[in-house]
């Protein structure tokens, strides 16, 4: 990976650790969280009402700073900032589930990795269709970019229906319900093979949808040509049918 040039008098831009281009939504990039420079941004995200499942609703700025300073110092936990077209747009935490979040609660396997992700709150006018799915796809691609990772293990709150649907879309399977001190959760897993199978299924579905749209458009175009070539009386009939439908 090529480093970015530094300019005299300016701090170096954070190194981009991973990038992925979504065919619809463009460039997604990931860099490490800076627990000093990013903390006000993260505080606004994790305490937002839409981030209730992040469990930091009442956190102060120093609370959030301590949390991410601790993660930065840990050997089994990392935090990343996700960018969309260069703008901060989501937060990722990657951790060893046998030591963080799920210690003693499941049968760990070599190659397991855990994750949390949070999409930055936006108003309805700026929301992009399919954005959250593109984010979780980017997160999973980041995790499996490490060849030592064979399985992603997560523990979302049982009440978080939106995340369960997203997890299923990228290949997760719910194993069982867990009772944790802070929540009831669904232990869910996704292997590398399950993730790639989910992506392939989605690509196939998209291709079939596009083919259907193209077929419908071809039929409409043919009907238009026929109507234009029809005698005037027949054209009038076609126009009348279009109005009354």
Secondary structure, 3 states (H helix, E strand, C coil): CCCCCCCCCCCCCCCEEEEEEECCCEEEEEEECCCCCCHHHHHHHHCCHHHHHHCCCCCCHHHHHHHHHHHHHCCCEEEEEEEECCEEEEEEEEECCCCCCCCCCCCCCCCEEEEEEEECCCCHHHCCCCHHHHHHHHHHHHHHCCCCCCEEEEEEECCCHHHHHHHHHCCCEEEEEEECCCCEEEEEEEEHHHHHHHHHHHHHHHHHHHHHHHHHHHHHHHHHHHHHHCCHHHHHHHHHHHHHC
